[in-house]
Amino acid sequence: MIALDDRRWVELSDAYGFAADIPRLLSALSTFPPDRPAGVEPWHSLWSALCHQGDVYSASFAAVPHIVEAASRDPLRACASYFQLPTCIELARISHQFDVPDHLLGPYSAALSRFPEIAMKAAARTWDSDMCACALAAVAVSKGQWSIAQLLIEIDAREIPEVLKWYFAR
């Protein structure tokens, strides 16, 4: 994992060019910021820079181990974005057949493999439908089940009863 104070961050790219600001945003994750409301930082800036309209960048893969590590420190406080952003980065990587740079591949893959354990620990608290879908999608991604993860990320929980009704009526 590239340390947050490592100069190599300026060599990595994000949606806006060089990823020099990403370490500052990642360091803010240790405070367990709230999730979802529009514009909440650092989530808004991290999503915008690392998984911009379904595109991913070298900094995206360097950031995932930091996001997962932050979630692992206190899974009970980790909001849905700790699971969703890395999941969406991996789904975009698969969709665009983007190769993870060799020096980032080991830490990136190791981080994704930690999701089942982190999700299990996070399950000790009550989950809303978003948290449930994101945590389960992260577990699916960690097991190479990209279609299942994509479904969990894409479906709106309010649509599930209608989808089930359609499915059983077939």
Secondary structure by P-SEA (a helix, b strand, c coil): ccccccccccccccccccccaaaaaaaacccccccccccccaaaaaaacccccccccaaaaaaaaaaaaaaaacccccccccccaaaaaaaaaaaacccccccaaaaaaaaaaaaaaaaaaaccccccaaaaaaaaaaaaaaacaaaaaaaaacccccaaaaaaaaaaac
